[in-house]
Amino acid sequence: GLFVAMPSKRTPDGEFRDIAHPINSNTRAKIQEAVLAAYEVAEEPVASEEKSADESVAEEN
């Protein structure tokens, strides 16, 4: 499934450390819900275009 990772930065020793720290789990959940909702809205046109392309190919065959 999908997940939301907080922004991170690579340290000099090669590890990645989060640079955004929600103040509590409720805030983290709100951020995650907003990001996933925006992703779903942005994904809809792509899914529609793929479906249209698949239908066009099926009609040609």
HELIX and SHEET records of a PDB file:
HELIX    1   1 SER A   25  GLU A   60  1                                  36    
SHEET    1   A 2 SER A   8  ARG A  10  0                                        
SHEET    2   A 2 PHE A  16  ASP A  18 -1                                        
END                                                                             
